[in-house]
């Protein structure tokens, strides 16, 4: 069995792929791994650049404990910016800057313990404010060989004029609140959104850089002690899944209400003695990301990943270069509070599915 060890992330979650199979009896060679998501709302941006290694003559377990086996000491890393709107059929070059390696432990992101080395915990960082008018090109130059790895990522704007979730942004839609008072066949909670690109936008032939959305509903409540009157805020995140952005730039979520009741049941669990639950407003977060991530996710769905995947070879990568794997792209999120309707709260209180949660009312009137 090939001793291929991914030291960037756990193998089950690393964005890995390649168009070639690894040779069964291949000598040791470096494989460049890249992982990064740009988010316009972040004040600091981190990119993992490390090695995977393939060696028939050494123990993968031993190599995993050696930091020198997993980091490059001879690379130069730059960000180049190009205009997202083509001029004369080209995305014109704007400027570039070096980015430098930092220890993530010092940045407040310690590495999880395990079989892999824990120190140092390196990534590449820059703090420039992202601008959605530009495409960001990551360029990695291997100084000892002259080999260059590169990858482009658009920046998704978060402006409400571009990224709309009507149940959050439109008072006329939100005025009725989040309404899911009944379960059963044909009962759904539905909300819509829109992601509009910049005028004349063109990223690798795509007129809209956003291709996929994911929604998360955070159910909030207070655990209220009937004796001490003390309240403790609690929450549970329900993943509403992925929805593609249509050709008209719109997207629609249609969630079976039964799933929402099940989520509340799971999240709250059985109420402890002397505790009643008071429902608070929910927070809806919708994330938008690119076709590169959509293609990666589709590859995972088709072939699987990690230890249960069909093979160790790659699934998807958008990194250009020799022996390179990974994903470098962008995402953006939009969130806001929604009030659950009184009719729905009354239904939650009365539902046999939620009797054990001991819901008695709301934190608001």
Steps between C-alpha positions, in 0.01 A plus 500: 500500500636845414612701800324822399458726800313828498644727766295809417170387648346171601476283189122485518463876475794612287408639160701258291504408139709441197458388142777240529544182706805467721754237395492194724879485530568871471801646684455774756358818353343818629136573429387856563178532699305825507186589693340840543168685496491876449214678676447872453373532858826367649770738621776239463533234230684170549616250238644159579793402278662173599629171364355161452762235456526164332779265598512123466802473729389689811221463751215746443440504876860606563491761225181647644687595816774690315413862430784526248318243286194721477616857436685672219799714592574614145181662372397856428128572533327796337150627436438659160184701433320520165189693406192277512336695219678427172641786296592417141417137571749476786498519879763773532780473757476753784772431757657232721646451848686237699327309777692349786490191717361523853456255785126439536544430873596866540200602291255324730448188285678210674534173315291204611697221674552170324754287313629799301758743638349781708774759464573707310151578373560716194282684251543803273324820602404836357276772642417718197131576466354286223341674202236323290608696192811282484590137442772385743772273361707299745845435353746260667855499361730212597835678515718189464330381181328806356170309495190720540164394640209740461126529547241777460213586732225758457384701800127485564348835610282499810303815416125458541460641151682189375421232758137502613311263728149640491381363833787695662520808280142573395278633779189411301611135492639485853202669662313170527800328658612139469186297462495117520198414719431150364685185401413228254514430129514809284583738787806718437672813620620691192722803449664653194813695418698662221870533423569759229850543350672827424413644156713352218653252742705219343689241703630218280201552273252505788273803523415427864780387735249355749367154423394331823336598831472337840254602772528453876212576737603569860219429743544708816328455834546559872507228760304664781519364854154522655647520851792740465358686195849481349511482119774334298514568124527190278505435128503223240613529138293324234672454165238557230734370232620625162304666221644599162465851366287489184582662167279797595719548813225387741486218754216346704503292817209266561538330838257234623352631824539154651876550481473827693302334779754217508784753516344678797440167671861393448648836591305559820481144622308410812461791740684456831301513822358843583591636153257647250596608148430847364534537122707794372536631143687279256806608304508407132842489332540441128844437351582541131804348331649436160486243223840369614352397834184372326715280275695372800181416685356321196816291474467400864134406454575288194807317620525549873802617693733398778526140620167398347576650159548284191876562489775718644547698178368850459144617470521863399757778499508848354874552558710522182848352515698179514407266787260746659173435681247710684235769493539877509178693457265737681174519688277759661216486749189700576305462825225655706235434767147376431214484749309171524129566463268465798303237311816295458606543864156381613541198273845421642362518855213266415689255280534144639837486319634773729329421831832396654658838422255684731456807281279748686525828308738757357762745622312774317136610492 
